[in-house]
Amino acid sequence: MDDELRSADSAIAQRDRGTLKRVGHTLKGNCRMVGAVEMGELAMEIERRAGSDNEDDCDGIATLLASFRSAKRRFEEALEQEREA
């Protein structure tokens, strides 16, 4: 997942919507597979916005990526708490 996030960061800088759409799709599938619902929803929105015709969506996608990272941290913390219980 970290590789995808690095790819997304690079794609944001280059305004590469194709890569952003692919990364969003990959993240969406990965998150849904492990039950990370919030992360999956954010990834789905990244994929949707990257596929739109609105060039300004790259800035919005950057915000979504920040939210995704926050959700990822919360998910990882919850998993760690479960392991310790």
C-alpha positions in Angstrom: 0.0 0.0 0.0 2.9 2.4 0.7 4.1 1.9 -2.9 0.7 2.9 -4.2 0.7 6.0 -2.0 4.1 7.0 -3.2 2.9 6.5 -6.8 -0.1 8.7 -6.0 2.1 11.5 -4.6 4.2 11.5 -7.7 1.1 11.4 -9.9 -0.4 14.4 -8.1 2.8 16.4 -8.7 2.7 15.5 -12.4 -1.1 15.8 -12.7 -1.1 12.2 -14.0 -4.8 11.4 -13.7 -4.4 7.9 -15.3 -2.0 6.8 -12.6 -4.2 8.3 -9.9 -7.2 6.4 -11.2 -5.3 3.1 -11.3 -3.9 3.7 -7.8 -7.4 4.6 -6.5 -8.7 1.4 -8.0 -6.0 -0.8 -6.5 -6.3 0.8 -3.1 -10.1 0.4 -3.2 -9.8 -3.3 -3.9 -7.1 -3.9 -1.3 -9.0 -2.0 1.4 -12.3 -3.7 0.7 -10.6 -7.1 0.9 -9.5 -6.5 4.5 -12.6 -4.7 5.7 -11.1 -1.2 5.8 -14.4 0.4 4.9 -13.4 4.1 5.4 -10.2 3.6 3.5 -12.1 1.8 0.7 -14.6 4.7 0.4 -11.8 7.3 0.2 -10.0 5.2 -2.5 -13.2 4.9 -4.4 -13.6 8.7 -4.4 -9.9 9.1 -5.5 -10.6 6.7 -8.4 -13.8 8.6 -9.3 -12.3 12.0 -9.2 -9.2 10.9 -11.2 -11.6 9.7 -13.9 -13.5 13.0 -14.1 -12.8 15.7 -16.7 -12.3 18.4 -14.0 -8.6 19.3 -14.0 -9.0 21.0 -10.6 -9.7 17.6 -9.0 -6.0 16.9 -8.6 -6.0 19.3 -5.6 -9.1 17.6 -4.2 -7.4 14.2 -4.7 -4.4 15.4 -2.7 -6.8 16.2 0.2 -8.4 12.8 -0.1 -4.9 11.1 0.0 -4.2 13.0 3.3 -7.5 11.7 4.6 -6.7 8.2 3.4 -3.3 8.3 5.2 -5.1 9.3 8.4 -7.6 6.5 8.0 -4.7 4.1 7.4 -3.0 5.1 10.6 -6.3 4.6 12.6 -6.8 1.2 10.9 -3.2 0.1 11.7 -3.6 1.3 15.3 -6.9 -0.7 15.7 -5.2 -3.8 14.3 -2.3 -3.4 16.8 -4.8 -3.1 19.7 -6.5 -6.3 18.5 -3.2 -8.1 18.4 -2.3 -7.0 21.9 -5.7 -8.0 23.4 
